[in-house]
Amino acid sequence: MTKQIRLIWHRRDLRLHDNVLYHQQDDTILYSIFIFDPAFTEPRPSTVCREWQTVWMGPHALSALIHALQSLRLSLRERGSDLWIRSSDPVECITKLARQVKATQVAWHVEPGWYEEQVSRRLRLALTQMGIEWIVYTGCTLYHPDDVPQTAHEWKISQSRKYKKETSGMQRVRQHSQRNGSSLLQSQVPPIMGNFRTACRNFASVRRSLPAPVTVNTEPTTVEPGEIPTLAQLLEPLLLQQDGSILGLRRDQIEQLCKVAMKRHEEDSGCQRGSELWALERLNFFLQHHAATADRSRADVELNHSSKLSLPLALGSISPRVVYEQAVLHSCSWLISHLEMRDFFLYTAMQAGSKIYRKEGLPMRAYKGEWFSPRDRSEVWDKWLSGTTGFPLVDAGMRELIATGYCSNRVRQNCASFLTKDLEIDWRAGADLFQFMLEDHCVGANWGNWMYFSGVGSDPKNRHFRSISQALRYDPTGAYVTRWIHELKDIDAKEARFRPWEHVSGWRIPVVNPATQLTWDDSRKLNEQGYLCDNE
Ligand SMILES: Cc1cc2nc3c(=O)[nH]c(=O)nc-3n(C[C@H](O)[C@H](O)[C@H](O)COP(=O)(O)OP(=O)(O)OC[C@H]3O[C@@H](n4cnc5c(N)ncnc54)[C@H](O)[C@@H]3O)c2cc1C
C-alpha cells in the first residue's frame, strides 16, 4: 500500500484540540502549513463605495493571529512536527508544496465567507487536476452541517415543540459523515434565528470533541519552515496608503491605530492573547469564577460579564464544541445559546455567499429607508468612527474599539443602530470598518449582525436603539463611558454622563437631535422633572 502523506492547510482552525485534520490512520505522514494570503493584509476595494479601499485584517486582528500561530507552531514542534509559514496565494503555494512533499492528500477546513469559499473551490479544482485527494471538513460550528436538518420539511417539523429527536432517527444516519466538499447546505436555513436554534437543538446533537494528538507523525524534509512575519511587517502596506483612501480614515488615524495595536501586541506577547493555550485557560477561568454571576445586560463587560471568547472562536484557536462541553458541565446555558446564535450567522453566511455584501442584505421584508454613502456624509462618518458624535455610549464604544479591537455586544448594537438608523449611512460602511477594526472579526457574525441591526437582516422587530436610554439602562452609573471618554473623567455630575452637552462646557454639538436618542418614557421623564438620573 502506498504511504499516505497529508498536507494540512490551517486556516481559522488554529488549534490541535478538537481538530479532525489530525485524526487519521496512524501511519499517515502529516505536514502543516499556514499561509498569509495578501488578500487579507493588502488594501482591496471596499464593499461600500468604489473610491475607497479597505483592509480585511486590521492591526488588532493581525496581532492576535501572530500569537495564535506562534503558539500552534510551538505545540506542533513539541509533538515532533512543525508549522510551515508562507506569504502568497494559497492555491499556488499549496499545489507547489504538495508536489514537493509528494502529498497524497490535502486537508483543510471550511471557512464561511465568499472569498474564502472561492479560494477553497480553486484549490479543490487544482488538486483534482493534479490527481491529489482533497478533504474539506467543517469545524467552526457548534452543530455539524451534516447533523442539522437537510430539507425544508426537516427544518419545519423540528421547529415544533412536540418534535422528538429519539423517535425521528433521521439524524442518526448521518452522524458519522465527516466529509463536506462544499460549505453550502442542501436546504435553506430558517431566516429567523429563534427558529433556527430550536430546530438545531431539537434535531441535532453536538458531536463529542476530539482530543489533541499526543504526537504528530511526520518525516524530515528539505522544506524551509519559514518565519512568522512581525506585526510591523504585516502593517507595512497599510501605512503606505494615502490620506483617506482606507474607508476615509486620515493618515494620522491609521498611524495612531497601528501604534496602539503594536503597543498592545507587545504587552500581550507573554500570555499570547488569542492562542489555543490562552483560550483554554480563559474558558476555564471564566466558567469557574464568573459565568454564574455575569450580568449580561451590561454595556461594560470589563469585569468579566461576558466570556470574551469571540477572539479565539474567530481564529479557531478554541473549538465551539469544547466551549459547549465545559458550559454544560458548569450549567451555563446562556453561553450555549450564544454559540447557537453564532451558528445561525455562520450558517447564513455559508449559505448566502456573496449576497451578504449586498446593500439590500437578506431582509425579512423590503427595507424602506434611505441610506447615504459615507463619502457624501464624510463629516458625520468621521465623527462616528472616531467616537466624537457627542453621544457618550456610541463614542465610548468606538473609542474602545479603536483602542482594543473589541467592545461588548450591547455597545456594538448601539453603534450599528446609530450609524444606520440615525445617521442613515449605508450599513456596509459600518461592516467594512468593523471588519478592519475588530480583533475578533468573523465574516458571518460581523456581516450578519450588521444586517440584523440595520434592518436588512433577520430581525423581525427591526429595532432602533435610543442611545441615551440604552446608556441609562445598561451603563446606569456611567462607569463605562467615563472609562473611555477622558473628557468626562473629572465631571462629577452623574447626569452629565448621559447628556454632557447640558453640563460640560465646550462639549461638542451632538450630531443628531438628542431627543431622538430617548425612548418615549425617558423623554416624558426628562420633560417633567428636568433630569434623567433619579439620585440627583
Ligand atoms: C454590529 C455587530 C458586529 C459584530 N461583529 C462580530 C464579529 O465580527 N465577530 C464576532 O465574533 N462577533 C461579532 N458580533 C457579536 C458579538 O458582539 C460578539 O461576539 C461578542 O460581543 C463577543 O463577546 P464575548 O466573547 O464576551 O461574548 P459572549 O457574550 O460571552 O458570547 C459567547 C460567544 O458567543 C458568540 N456570540 C455571542 N453573541 C453573538 C452574536 N450576536 N452574534 C454572533 N455570535 C455571537 C461569540 O462567539 C461569543 O464569543 C457582532 C455584533 C454586532 C452587533
The ligand as an SDF file (V2000), in Angstrom:
LIG
                    3D

 53 58  0  0  0  0  0  0  0  0999 V2000
  -22.5720   45.1190   14.6240 C   0  0  0  0  0  0  0  0  0  0  0  0
  -22.0150   43.8600   15.2620 C   0  0  0  0  0  0  0  0  0  0  0  0
  -20.8650   43.2560   14.7420 C   0  0  0  0  0  0  0  0  0  0  0  0
  -20.3680   42.0730   15.3150 C   0  0  0  0  0  0  0  0  0  0  0  0
  -19.2390   41.5030   14.7750 N   0  0  0  0  0  0  0  0  0  0  0  0
  -18.7650   40.3460   15.3020 C   0  0  0  0  0  0  0  0  0  0  0  0
  -17.6180   39.7090   14.7530 C   0  0  0  0  0  0  0  0  0  0  0  0
  -17.0430   40.1350   13.7710 O   0  0  0  0  0  0  0  0  0  0  0  0
  -17.1590   38.5850   15.3830 N   0  0  0  0  0  0  0  0  0  0  0  0
  -17.7990   38.0370   16.4550 C   0  0  0  0  0  0  0  0  0  0  0  0
  -17.3510   37.0170   16.9710 O   0  0  0  0  0  0  0  0  0  0  0  0
  -18.9070   38.6030   16.9580 N   0  0  0  0  0  0  0  0  0  0  0  0
  -19.4060   39.7350   16.4280 C   0  0  0  0  0  0  0  0  0  0  0  0
  -20.5310   40.3080   16.9650 N   0  0  0  0  0  0  0  0  0  0  0  0
  -21.2680   39.5850   18.0150 C   0  0  0  0  0  0  0  0  0  0  0  0
  -20.9110   39.9240   19.4570 C   0  0  0  0  0  0  0  0  0  0  0  0
  -20.9110   41.3050   19.6580 O   0  0  0  0  0  0  0  0  0  0  0  0
  -19.5710   39.3530   19.9140 C   0  0  0  0  0  0  0  0  0  0  0  0
  -19.4610   38.0010   19.5670 O   0  0  0  0  0  0  0  0  0  0  0  0
  -19.4650   39.4540   21.4380 C   0  0  0  0  0  0  0  0  0  0  0  0
  -19.5570   40.8000   21.8410 O   0  0  0  0  0  0  0  0  0  0  0  0
  -18.1760   38.8770   21.8800 C   0  0  0  0  0  0  0  0  0  0  0  0
  -18.0170   38.9870   23.2760 O   0  0  0  0  0  0  0  0  0  0  0  0
  -17.9310   37.6810   24.1570 P   0  0  0  0  0  0  0  0  0  0  0  0
  -16.9810   36.7230   23.5360 O   0  0  0  0  0  0  0  0  0  0  0  0
  -17.6390   38.1090   25.5440 O   0  0  0  0  0  0  0  0  0  0  0  0
  -19.3930   37.1040   24.0000 O   0  0  0  0  0  0  0  0  0  0  0  0
  -20.3110   36.1980   24.9540 P   0  0  0  0  0  0  0  0  0  0  0  0
  -21.4970   37.0190   25.2900 O   0  0  0  0  0  0  0  0  0  0  0  0
  -19.5410   35.6260   26.0740 O   0  0  0  0  0  0  0  0  0  0  0  0
  -20.7940   35.0460   23.9670 O   0  0  0  0  0  0  0  0  0  0  0  0
  -20.0440   33.8360   23.7450 C   0  0  0  0  0  0  0  0  0  0  0  0
  -19.7490   33.6720   22.2720 C   0  0  0  0  0  0  0  0  0  0  0  0
  -20.9440   33.5590   21.5200 O   0  0  0  0  0  0  0  0  0  0  0  0
  -20.7880   34.1980   20.2560 C   0  0  0  0  0  0  0  0  0  0  0  0
  -21.7500   35.2920   20.1500 N   0  0  0  0  0  0  0  0  0  0  0  0
  -22.3130   35.9910   21.1520 C   0  0  0  0  0  0  0  0  0  0  0  0
  -23.1680   36.8970   20.6630 N   0  0  0  0  0  0  0  0  0  0  0  0
  -23.1610   36.7500   19.3260 C   0  0  0  0  0  0  0  0  0  0  0  0
  -23.8310   37.4000   18.2660 C   0  0  0  0  0  0  0  0  0  0  0  0
  -24.7200   38.3780   18.4590 N   0  0  0  0  0  0  0  0  0  0  0  0
  -23.5500   37.0160   17.0160 N   0  0  0  0  0  0  0  0  0  0  0  0
  -22.6620   36.0350   16.7640 C   0  0  0  0  0  0  0  0  0  0  0  0
  -22.0110   35.3830   17.7300 N   0  0  0  0  0  0  0  0  0  0  0  0
  -22.2460   35.7380   18.9910 C   0  0  0  0  0  0  0  0  0  0  0  0
  -19.3640   34.7460   20.2080 C   0  0  0  0  0  0  0  0  0  0  0  0
  -18.5420   33.8330   19.5420 O   0  0  0  0  0  0  0  0  0  0  0  0
  -19.0140   34.8520   21.6730 C   0  0  0  0  0  0  0  0  0  0  0  0
  -17.6440   34.7620   21.9310 O   0  0  0  0  0  0  0  0  0  0  0  0
  -21.0410   41.4980   16.4170 C   0  0  0  0  0  0  0  0  0  0  0  0
  -22.1730   42.1120   16.9310 C   0  0  0  0  0  0  0  0  0  0  0  0
  -22.6580   43.2830   16.3650 C   0  0  0  0  0  0  0  0  0  0  0  0
  -23.8940   43.9100   16.9420 C   0  0  0  0  0  0  0  0  0  0  0  0
  1  2  1  0
  2  3  1  0
  2 52  2  0
  3  4  2  0
  4  5  1  0
  4 50  1  0
  5  6  2  0
  6  7  1  0
  6 13  1  0
  7  8  2  0
  7  9  1  0
  9 10  1  0
 10 11  2  0
 10 12  1  0
 12 13  2  0
 13 14  1  0
 14 15  1  0
 14 50  1  0
 15 16  1  0
 16 17  1  0
 16 18  1  0
 18 19  1  0
 18 20  1  0
 20 21  1  0
 20 22  1  0
 22 23  1  0
 23 24  1  0
 24 25  2  0
 24 26  1  0
 24 27  1  0
 27 28  1  0
 28 29  2  0
 28 30  1  0
 28 31  1  0
 31 32  1  0
 32 33  1  0
 33 34  1  0
 33 48  1  0
 34 35  1  0
 35 36  1  0
 35 46  1  0
 36 37  1  0
 36 45  1  0
 37 38  2  0
 38 39  1  0
 39 40  1  0
 39 45  2  0
 40 41  1  0
 40 42  2  0
 42 43  1  0
 43 44  2  0
 44 45  1  0
 46 47  1  0
 46 48  1  0
 48 49  1  0
 50 51  2  0
 51 52  1  0
 52 53  1  0
M  END
$$$$
